[in-house]
Structures are given as C-alpha cells and as structure tokens.
Amino acid sequence: MRMGQRPGGHGFAGGPSHPEDDAHGADAPSQTTGEKSATKRAIDLVLAYVALTKPRVIELLLVTTIPAMLLADRGHVQPWLILTTLFGGMMAAASANCLNMVADADIDKVMARTAKRPLARGAMPVSHAFVFGVTLGIVSFFWLWATTNLLSGILAVVTICFYIFVYTLVLKRRTSQNVVWGGAAGCMPVMIGWSAVTGTIGWQAIVMFLVIFLWTPPHTWALMLRYKEDYQAANVPMLPAVASETKVTKHIVIYAWATVLATFALAPGSGVIYAAVALAAGVWFLVVAHRLYAGVRGGTPVKPLKLFILSNEYLALVFCGLAVDSVIGWDTLAQLFS
C-alpha cells in the first residue's frame, strides 16, 4: 500500500484507479530511468575503451605516416594502401597506448593530469584493458601483414614491445633520459609507412625517424615543465621533475637545433617546397625555444605550454610541406644540383 493511498485502490489520494495503471504508470518512469542509466553506462564504457587508446596521441601517426608514404612513392598517390596502412598503424598505436595505461595505472592515480584516465578512475578492470590492448596489437600485425607486407607488421609489433617493455617498464621510472630513448617508439610510424610502400627501409625513412626522435624531448619536456609537480608526486624522474628549469630549457634549445638541422638532411631527397617550409618553420621553432630559455634565465614568467603547442604545429608544418612536395613531384634538390 502506497503512502497517501486509501485502502481499496480507488486512488482518491492521486493513486492509480486500476492495477494496470499502476503497472504502466508508476513503474514506467523507473523503468525508463533504468534503461537510460544502462545505456549511459554502456556509452561511458565504450568511451573509456576509446580513451585507453589515447586518440590525440594517435594524431602523430597521421601527421608522419602519410608524408613518409608519399615520399616513398614520390609523384604518386595510392589511397587504398595509405588507408590500410593507417588503419593497421592506428591499431598498433592504440595497443601500445592501452598497454602503457595498464602498466602506469598506479602512477596515473597519483598525478592530477592523469587521474581521470579510465583505469585510474576504475572505469573497467585492468585485466580487461590488458586483453583489449593485446588484441589490438595482434590484429594490427595480421592486418598489416595481409594488406601491406610482413616487414610493416613486424615493425608494428617491435614498436609496441619497445614502448611497453623498454620505455614504460624500464626507462620511465629509472632515468631522467627516459623520454630521449623511449621516444624512439613514436618515430616508428614513418618506418612502417615507408616499408608499406617499398618493402624496405630507405635512408629517407631513417632521417624522418631521426627528426621525430630529436623533436620528442623538447616537445615532451615543455609539457612536463607545466606538470612537474605531478611527476615528483609519482616519483617518476622526468627531467623537469629532477632538474632546474634552466637546465631543462637549455636542453630544449639544444634538441630544437638538432631537430631543425635533421630536417635539412632530408632536403636532398625532396624539393624546393619542402626546403622552404622546413627553413621557415625551423626558424620559428628556434625563436620560441630560445625565448623560453631566455625567460627562465632572466627570471621572467614563461609559458612552457606555448612551446609544447608550437612543437606540434611545427612538426605538422614540416611533414605537410613534405607531403605536398612529394605529391607535386618536382625534381629533388639532389637532381637540381647534380
């Protein structure tokens, strides 16, 4: 008997006058709410699995893989091969990112920047995330093998294993140079893209690998300057967490110069468009890096996130310039000056 309803079920106090009305009326709102709640939980779970793959990090794959493939087949575009390679590469990157979160679940809970990641907030069991990550890795290997070649599939597996077993489990928590050497995993998309087209690894792919390898430390350290307290709390020896800001920004400048010089090494295998973009973007990148260093040395307020954002734009400009140059297919600088 409901509160406020008279005996007999006549509904004089506003209750339903028939049992059917009671079934379809009173229980309907709670049933609808339950359905909505279940739907929302399902959507939240799907979004949590998507978040495990770090979609924003995978953007680097698109920025670097496509230009590498276009340069490997200079003057031609193979849309289907590009799409299949990107799909396989995205699954490999998603696998590595997911397994990275599995290994870092303990420290992600400590750091404010990562506290909302799926495993840190308990969105799903760690074992489920592990199976998800491993499955993505296996599928990426067989997909790349079937649609491109065996070398590309092997490179994808090597990338995943290096990122997890070398960077995440060994370097990250043991040395301040973790980003320098661990960044090699983020350089592999150009290798995969090049090998998907040629079945080999050419010198241009090695130079592109070197560009990203040298770009990764200043890009990452700029972000970590902003969140160094997080890494200190988690006892992770990222350079900004264990060194002075002056030392960190000095290293940023050194690696910025090395990155720009490495982009010039690719010029002989490309054309005037790439050379012009690499030069202009390089000057811009170096100016901002030097300003950050000068600001820290002078004791003035600085915004390291500005360099972090700029570094993304810089790499995108350089590789987009390379893509356009490759599609147009004019004579390379080596050909022009031969």
Sequence and secondary structure as in RCSB ss.txt:
>XXXX:A:sequence
MRMGQRPGGHGFAGGPSHPEDDAHGADAPSQTTGEKSATKRAIDLVLAYVALTKPRVIELLLVTTIPAMLLADRG
HVQPWLILTTLFGGMMAAASANCLNMVADADIDKVMARTAKRPLARGAMPVSHAFVFGVTLGIVSFFWLWATTNL
LSGILAVVTICFYIFVYTLVLKRRTSQNVVWGGAAGCMPVMIGWSAVTGTIGWQAIVMFLVIFLWTPPHTWALML
RYKEDYQAANVPMLPAVASETKVTKHIVIYAWATVLATFALAPGSGVIYAAVALAAGVWFLVVAHRLYAGVRGGT
PVKPLKLFILSNEYLALVFCGLAVDSVIGWDTLAQLFS
>XXXX:A:secstr
  TT  TTS  TTS  SSHHHIIIIIHHHHHHHHHHHHHHHHHHHHHHHHHHT HHHHHHHHHHHHHHHHHHTTT
   HHHHHHHHHHHHHHHHHHHHHHHHHTHHHHTT TTTTTSTTTTTSS HHHHHHHHHHHHHHHHHHHHHHT H
HHHHHHHHHHHIIIIIIIIIITTT TTHHHHHTHHHHHHHHHHHHHHHSS  HHHHHHHHHHHHHHHHHHHHHHH
HTHHHHHHTT   HHHHS HHHHHHHHHHHHHHHHHHHHHTGGGS HHHHHHHHHHHHHHHHHHHHHHHHHHHT 
   HHHHHHHHHHHHHHHHHHHHHHHHHT   HHHHT 
